[in-house]
Amino acid sequence: MAQILVIGGSLGGLLAANMLHRAGHDVTLLEKATTSLDGRGAGIVTHPLLVQAMQRCGVPLDESLGVAVSQRVVLAANGSVQDSVTVPQVLSSWSRLYALLLAQFPSDRYVQGACVSTISQDVQRVSVQCEDGRHFEADLLIASDGIRSVVRGHFLPQAQAEYAGYVAWRGVCDESVLSKYTLDSLFENFGFSVPPGELIIGYPVAGAGNAIAKGRRRYNYVWYRPATSALELQALMTDADGQHYPLGIPPAKVSWRQVAAARQAARELLSPQFAEVLEKTPQPFLQPIYDCASSTIAFGRVALMGDAAFVARPHVGMGVTKAAEDAMALTDVIATLGATPQAVLAYEQARLVPCQAVIQRARALGGYMQVHSKGDARIAARTMMIETAIDLSATPLDKIDQFESLTA
């Protein structure tokens, strides 16, 4: 049995911590937040590898994991169905996965309020010092502390998140408040609408209390909109009182003026179904889109995983699945090589190239949206409908390469 520290108590950290705990290791998870993370995030596209990872964490899975859909549809500006394709998927939510994973991990090993300040290691051990003076030691440290990872900043400061030139408006709307028209034509589908240079996608997810019964669900959406100038982005990230949030504006602080402008744009640009969803969402929020790629993810007894290692634009729908693959790879190499630097290097060899490929594909999809949707809208819409958030493990490599060469 090895002593292992996991930094970051979100989905990636919980996936790694649960797997290693079930493998018999002494795992401590450090999370900087002092309150529950429940309620963060929105929709999650599940893939077979994510389901496999949840099972390896001991999570009992049934139909309550999410909402099943079979069809993808593109809605034209007048609300008609422009295109469709059959793609069966289960759409879950961040809160649902978090609750399932948190319930499996020992509560006394989930340490909150632990803000890491310094990290050191020698040939035998790795040590972590927190801002409040607490000290932790282990055989290995696994960093899953997100896009602005303290651990990545310590070992690889040159790997910085890069702004992609657009933002995502996000939100969830209760099924119960939507019109019959929108329920019948959009709600049960993975939906798309493609204004020039933009894209909105949406799909049904569980509602309050993770309810999946008809009438109690919600519709989750992500609307990608350009914000290319520094002034435009600054305005979006500034609240109604003039307070600027350069690292991310809290949902409740998004200016009502920006929300009103987004709803007006939805009425002008999107299908009436999506415009209704935006109108009836109590608190739309926005996130700048970034990506980040690390050149190495192994540092002696320290490994980066999840968004601490690679941040992909959301178009691929692979963020949590990528973290799940990282967690499985780490657990497997530790089982074979022990909690050693050799295991960390073997993990890097297994995951570096696949993660870099996810980043490149996400960039290709984002670039295609920004450029090609301004041309032949029907071709662009169909391409994005087919290529967004698909299971890459089930997609022939030549098909992936063909798309990426097209969008280069």
N, C-alpha and C positions, 0 to 999 in steps of 0.2 A: 504494500500500500504506500502510495506517495502522497505528499502534501502538495496541494495545488491551489494557487490563488487565481480567481477569475475576477477581472475588473470590468464592471459594467453589468448592471442587473436588468437590462432590457431583454428582448427575445434571444439575441445571439448569445449573450452571457448565460441565460437560463438554459438554453439548449446544451451548451458545453458543460455547464455545471451539473446538470441532471445526468447527462451521459456518463461523465467521469465519476460522479457519486455512485451510480448504479454499477459501475465497473469496480467499485470497492475502494476508491481513493478518498482521502480526507480533503474535501473541497470546501473552501471558504469563498464566498462571493461578496465583493465590495461594490456598493452602489452609493453614489454621491448624494442622491435625492434623499430627503428625510421623510417623505410621504410616499404612499403607493403610486406606482406609475400607471395604474389602471385608468383608462380613459384617453390615453395618448394614442396618436395615430388614428388610422381609419381602416380602409379595406386592405385585405391581403389576398392575393391570388395564390391558391395552394397548387403545388406540383407534387408528383409522386415521391420525389426525394425528400420533400418537406414532411410528408405523411410518414415516410420511413423513419425519419429522424425523430418525429414526435413519438412514434412507437418505441424507439430505442431509449427514449426518456421515460418510458413507463406510462405514458399518457393513454388512458382508455379513449378510443376514438369511435364515434358513431355518427349518425346523421346530424347531431347537434354541432359538429365542427364548423359548419357553414351552410350556405345556401347554394344548391345545385342549379346551374343553368346549362342549357344545351345550345343556345343560339346566340350568334353575334349579329347585330344589325347596324347599318349606317343609316342615319336619319338625315334627309335633305332639309334645307332651310324651311320648307313648307310643312315639315312633319311627316312626309311620306317615307316609306322604306326604300332607300336608294339601292341597297345591296344587303346581302345576308350570307352567312356561312354557318355550318354546324360545327361547334367546338365545345364539347362537354367539359365543364370545369366546376369545381367547388370554390366558392368565394367566401372567405372567412373574414375575420376582423382582428386587428391588433389586440384589442381588449380580450377577445375570446382566447386567443393563443396564449396571451400573458397569464390569464387566470388558470388555464390548464397546466402550464409549465410551473407556475409559482406553487401550485398545490402539491406538486411532486417533490419539491426541494425542501429540505429541513429548514424550518423558519429560523432556528438559532444559528444557522450558518449563512444566512442572508443578512449582511451587515450594512445598515443604511447610515447615511451621513458621513460616509468615508470618502473624503476628497483627497486623492493621492497628490502628494507634493514632490516626493523624491523616490527614485528607484535605484537600487544598486545590486550588484551580483558579484559572486566569486565562482571558483570552480565547483563549489558544492551547493550553494544556496542563492536565492534571490530574495531581496528585502524591499519592503515598501513602507514608507513613512507617510502618514496622513497629516493634513493641516492641523487637526486637533490633538496631535501628539501620539495617536495610536500607531503601533508598529506591528507589522506582519511579516512572517518569513515562510518560505516554501521551497520545494524542489523546482517547481516551474511556475511561471506567471503567464496567464493567457489574458490578453487585452482585447476586450470587446466593448470599448468605451466610446464608440460612435465616430461620427464625422469629424469632430474636433478632438480626437483622442489625445489625452495627455501623454499616454505611453508612446504613441507614434511621434508626437512632438519631441519627446525626450531622445528617442533613438534615430529618428529619421525626419528631422525638422524641414528638410527640403521638400518633402511630400505634402503639398498643400492642396486643399480643396479649391477647384477652379470653377468660377461662375460660368454657366452655359449660355447666358444671354436671354433667358426667359424664366418665368415663374410659374408655379402651379397654384391655382385657386382650388381649394379642397373643401369638402363638407359632406355631411350626411343629412338626408331629408326623410322624415317619417313617412312610411307608406300610407298611413291613415289620413294624411292631409292632401294627398294628390288626387287629381281628377281621374275619372274613369278612363278618359282618353289617354292620359299618360300611363296609367296602370296597364291598360290593354296593349299599348303600342311600344312601351319602353321598359317598364319596371321588371319584367321577368327575363330580360335579356342583358347581355353584355353589350352596351350601346356605345355608338360613336357618332360624333358630328364634327365636320372638318371645315371650318372657315379658312380662308387663305392665310397660311403661315401659322395656324393654330390647330389645336386638337382638344376635344373633350371626350373623355371616356367615362363610363359609369356602369355600375352593376349592383344587384341587391346584396345586402349583408344582414346579419342579425341586428335586431333592434335592442332597445333597453333591456338589461338583464339577460343579454345574449339570446333573446327570443327569436325563433325562426318560424313561428306560426304565421300563416297568411294574415295580413292586416297589422302585424306587429313588427314587421321588418323595417329596414331603412334602405335608401338608395344612396350609395357612395359614389362620388364623382371626383375626377381630377381634370382640371381645365388648364391646359398649357397656353400661356399668353406671352408674347414678346415684351421684354423690358430691357432694351439694349443699352440705353445710356445710364451713366452713373446717377444722374439727377432723377431719372424716372424710377430707378430701383430705390433710391433714397426716399423718394416720396411714398412709395409703397410700404417701406419699412419704418415709417414714422407715424406715430399715433395722432389722434385728434388734438392732443395737447402739445404737439411739437417734439415729443421725446422720440429719438431715433434708436432703433434696435438693429445694429449692423450684423449681429450674429444670428438673427432670427426673431421675428416679432411674435409675442404670445398671441394666440387666437383671439383672446378677449380684448387685445389692444389694437387690433386692426381698425383703422379709421373708418367711421361710418360713411365718410365721403367716398373712400375707396370701395367699400362694399356697395354703395349706391351706384357708383360708376360701373362696377362689374355687372351688376344686375341689369343696368341699362344696356350695356354691351351685349349681354346674353339675349335680351329681347331683340336686338338688331342683327345679331350674327348667328345665333344658334337655332336649332329646331325649337318649336314652341314647347315640346316636352321638356327639353333640357332647361329652357328658360323658366318654366314653371318650377322645376326642381331647385334652381338657383333662387328664385323668388321666395320659396317657402322654406328654405334652409335658415334656421334661426341665427346661426353664426358662421358664415363662410370665413375661411382663413386662408392665408397664402404662405407659400414657401419658395424661396429662390431655389433654382435647380443647380446643383453642383455635381461635379464628379472628382474623384481622386484615385490615383493609382500609385501603389507603393512598389518600389523596385526590389525590395526584399521584405520578408515578413518574419524572418528568424534572426534573433539576436541573443545567441547563447542560450540562456534558460528562459527567454522571453519570446512569446509568439503573438503576432497580431492576427485577429480574425474579424469577420463581419465587416461593418463599416469602418472599423479602426484600420483595416487593411486596405479595403477597396470600397469606394462609394460609386455605385452605378446610377445613372439617371433612371427614373422609375419606369421608363417605357418597356423594359424587359420584364418587369414584374418578378424579379429574381432576388430582391434584397434579402428577404428572410430565408429563402431557399439556399442562397449562396452561403449565408451564415450557418445554416443547417449542415451543408456539405463540409464546411470548415470544421464544425464540431465533430462530425463523424470521422473525418480524416485525422484530427488530433487524437481522438479516443483510440483509433486503430493503431496509430504509430506508437502511442504510449504503451498500448498493450503488447506491442512487439518489441520495442526498444527501451521501455522504461521511461521514467520521467527524467530524461537526459537531453543535453544539447543535440545529440545525434537524432533523437526523436523529433525535435523541433526542425532540424534541417530536412529530415524526411518529409515532414508536413509541408514545408516550403516547396520542396520538389514536386509534391503531389498537387498543390493548390495554386502556385504562382501563375502558371500558364492558363489554366481554366478561368481564373478570376480576371486576368488581363483580357481574355477573350470576351467575357461578359461586359467589361468596360467598353471595349471597342464596338461591340454590337449595340450597346445603349447609345453611344455617341452617334453611330450610324443612323439609328432610328430617329434620334433627336434632330440630326442634320436633315434627314429626309423630310420630316415634318416642317422644318423651317423653310426649306427651299421648294420641294416638289409639290406641296399642297397649294402653292401659288400658281401652278401650271394646270395640268389636267386634273381637276378635282376628283373625278370619279376613279381614275387610276390610283391617285394618291390615297383616297379614302379606302379603297379595297386593299391596297398594300398594307396600310397601317392596321386595318381590321384583322388581316391575316397574320401579321408579324408581331403585333403587340402582345406581350405577356403570354407567350406560348411556352410549352415545355421543351426547352432546348435539348434535354437528354433524349427526347423522342424525335428530334428533327435531324434529318440527314445533314452531315457536315457540308456536303456540296451545295445544299440548298442555302445554308447559312452563309457560306462563302460567296455564293452567287448574289445574294441580297447585299452583302457588305461591299462587294465590288461595284454594284450598281450605285450605291450611295456614297462612294468615296469621292 
